[in-house]
Structure formats: structure tokens, C-alpha cells
Amino acid sequence: MDEFLLTHKEFIIKFLEWPFLLFVFLLVLIFIFRHQIRTILGRGDITISWGEGRSIKLHDISDHLDQELDQIREDIQLLKETLHTLQKGTPSYDEKTVVAKVLSEQERHDAAKRMIEALKDGKWRWRTLERISIIAGITESEAIKILRGNYEVVLGQDKSGNHIARLRSRENHQLTTA
């Protein structure tokens, strides 16, 4: 026994230091309370709070991240398209050049169809109304009027106050990137 202690003295001392003992203690606690921990995490109603009046539920984080990431992706895509347009030497789109006019029923239908197709794009779950109106070739005010009348479209605002939209059918689907 004395020979074992002499040869493994440093090894035994390392096991008795506080980081290892804390690790073992945490493992034991997790093992003892594993059912309670699984129940708490399985419900998904954990709320993370910071600052005054600022909180978010754990299961809502995914949706909020999707909104923010979609806006960033859309901005990057717009920058790429603008850069590509500038490289070709053609003038870029400016909404102020779109003259507000009374749209015919056919023009409204065509614009609505283009906006729905843009919302179906698998790259983004949320799209800004600015971008959707550019795609449809109409002003933002016309775009919001058309989309408000469509039950399949959910309208909202991002943190910057920009109007955003998504299809109701994409509510619970995962974001796919192409």
C-alpha cells in the first residue's frame, strides 16, 4: 500500500483539488435531479430577463432570431444586387422614382402575386415591406394596403421600426437556406 501511495501521490492530490471535486459534485447533483431538470427544460417556458422590463421566453428566441437574421440576409442581398447593378453601369432602383398612381385591379393582382412569390422564397422567413414593394414595382404604401387584405400574410415590425411581412403558412417551419 505504501508503494502505491508513493507512486500515485501526485495523481491522488490532483483528484482532491477543488476543480475536480466541484465537477464530481455537479455530476452527482445532475444525476440526482435529472428528472426535475428534464421537466423544466422540456416545458420551454423558461424566461430570460435583463434590464427593466426586458425579457424573452426561451421558445421565442428562435422566432426573434429568424426575424433579425432575415433582415440581415435581405440587406446583404440588396447590397449584392446594388453592387451588381452599379458594376453593370445601369441605374439602381429608387422608390422615389416610382410614381404613386391609382392601380388597376389587374395591376394590384399582379403586384400581389409578385409579393406572395417573394414571401415564398425559402431564403427568408421575414421580408421588409421596402424590399417586397421593390420586387412588386409599387410603393410601400400600396404594398401594405394590398398585403393587409391578404389573410395569408402576417405583418409586423422589426426592432428598427421597419415594416416586415411573412406568410402565415411559414409560421412554424424551419428556415432553410439555399
N, C-alpha and C positions, 0 to 999 in steps of 0.2 A: 504494500500500500504506500509506503514511504517513497518507493521508487516511482510510482505512478504520479504522486503529488509533485515530485521534483521535476519530472519530465513534462508534465502538463500544467505547471504552475501559472504560466502566462495565459494559457488557454482558459483556465478556470477564472482567473482575475478578469479577463475580458467579458465573460458571461455574467459576472457580478457587478459590472459597471451599470450606471443608471440608464443609458440609452437602450441597452438590450433588455433590461428589466422592465422598462416602460413599454417597449414593444411587446413583450410577452404579456404584460398586464392588459394592454389594449386588445390583444388577440383573445385573451380569456374573456374580457368584457363583451366583445363582439360575439363570441361563441355563446355566452350565457344569454344575451339579449337578442339573438339573431332573429327570432320570430317577431319581436316588437319592432326591430329595425326594418324588417321586410314589410311589415304592415304600414309603418309610417311612410316609407318611400314608395310603396305601392299605391297609396291613395292619390298622390300627386297634388295634394293641397298645401304643400309647404310654401310659405310666403317669405320672400327675402325682402327686407326693408333697409333703407338707407336714407338718411336725412329726414326732414319733416314732411310727412305726407307722401313719401316716395316709397313705393313697394311694388312687387310683382310676384305673381304666383309662379311656381316652378313650371307648371304645364303651359303657361302663357309665354314663356321665354321663346319657344320655337317660333310662334307666330310673329312676335315682335322682331326677332332676328330676321325672319323672312322678309318682313316689311323693309327693314333697314338695308339688308343685303340686296334686295331687289332694286331699291333706289340707287344704290351704288353701282350695280351692274348696268342699270339703264343709263346712268350718267356716263359710265365708261363707254357704253355702246354709242351714245350720242357723240361723245368726243371722237371716237374712232370714225364715225360717219362724217363728222365735220372735217376732220383731218383729211379723210379720203376725198371729200368734195373740194377742199382747198387745194389738194395736190393736183386734181384734175383741172383746176382753174375755173370751175363753174361756181356761180354764187351760191352761198349756203341759204337755207330756208330761214326766213324770219317771219314770225307770226304776224308782225305788224304789216307785212305786205299782203296778208290775207284780208281782203275787204269784207267786213261784216255785211252780209246780204241776206235777204229772205230766201231760205232754201225751199226748193220744191219738194213735194212728197217723195219723189224718186231720188233726189239728191240726199235727203235725210235718210232714206232707206239704205242707199249705197254707203253713206258715211257710217251708219250704224253697223253695217255688215263689216266694213274695214276695221272699225274699232273692236268688234267682237273677235275678229280674227287675230288682232293684235293682243287681245287679252287671253286668247287660247294658246299663245306662244309658250312653249314649255320652258323657256329660259327664265321667265319671270312669273311670280305669283301675283305681285302687285305692280301696277304701271302708273306713272304720273299722268294726270289729265293733259298736261302740256305735251307729252310725247304722243299720247293717243290722238290728240287733236292734230298734231303734225302728220301722223300717219293717215288720218282721215281727210286731211286737207281742209279743215274747218277751224273756226276759232274755238278757244277753250270754253267760252260761254255757251256756244252751240253744242259742243260736245257734252257738257254737263247736263244741258236740257235733254238731250237725246238719251243719255245714259240713265238719268233719273227715272225715266219712264220704262226702263227695262228691269223686270224683276230679277233676272239672272245676274245683274251687276250689283256689286256691293261697293259703295263709295265710302271714303274715309279721308283722313288727313294724316300726314306723317309728322314727325317732330318739328320739321321746319315750317309747317303750315301749308305745305303743298297738297293739293287735292290728289288723291290716289284712288285707283279702282282695281277690282279683281272680279273674277267670275265666282258666283256662289257655288257652282259645282266643283271648284278647286279648293274649297274651304278646308278639307281635311287631307288633301293629297300632299305627298311629299314633293319638295322642289326637285326638279330634275334639270340638269344642265346638259346642254348639247355641245 
